[in-house]
């Protein structure tokens, strides 16, 4: 009886985990698509307020905005927004 119960428990667990693995993953947006989504007023730039909206960590998002805003005009152009961040040097 214990063998049958153990077997059924293992079978149930494997069935649950296999269904979770088959769930379709949401495709990632390209940087250009993300820029278009963030640019709420469609003026061709992303303001600090637009950039911070919906951020999970406001402090990190603000630091990221400041680093990306190369010309320090308070908004991100498409070029600034989509530019890859500089890699940190290995210590």
Number of C-alpha atoms within 10 A of each C-alpha: 6 7 8 9 10 11 12 12 12 11 11 12 11 11 11 10 10 11 9 9 9 8 8 7 7 6 6 8 10 10 14 13 12 13 22 17 14 19 19 15 12 11 10 14 22 25 19 16 13 17 22 19 11 11 12 9 9 13 11 12 17 16 10 14 22 16 13 20 16 14 11 11 9 15 22 25 21 16 12 18 21 16 11 10 11 7 6 6 5 4 3
